[in-house]
Amino acid sequence: MRKHPLTPMTDAKLVRALQAQMQRVGLVDHCTVAAGEAAIRARIAELQADGVGMAIVDDVSHEAPLPILLACIFVESEVRHGTA
């Protein structure tokens, strides 16, 4: 993608690439994801407390999608019910 004629991507760090377009972007790294749903929820809560409105989740395994999904559903539920 570095030499793409319309949208070259010279920086492999997606957080930095998105921050150039948005205000606050955070990262839930692969170590946090590997620690499971509770760790993912805790990291999302940290990012929210810091005013981050969007996060990239670094998934490097086939087992990670379910804990990520469950954490996001939990956070979304808290946001909808005003407990976040």
Buried (B, 14 or more C-beta within 10 A) or exposed (E): EEEEEEEEEEEEEEBEBBBEEEEBBBBBBBEBBBBBBEBBBBBBBBBBEEEBEEBBBBBEEEEBEEBBEBBBEBBEEBEEEEEB
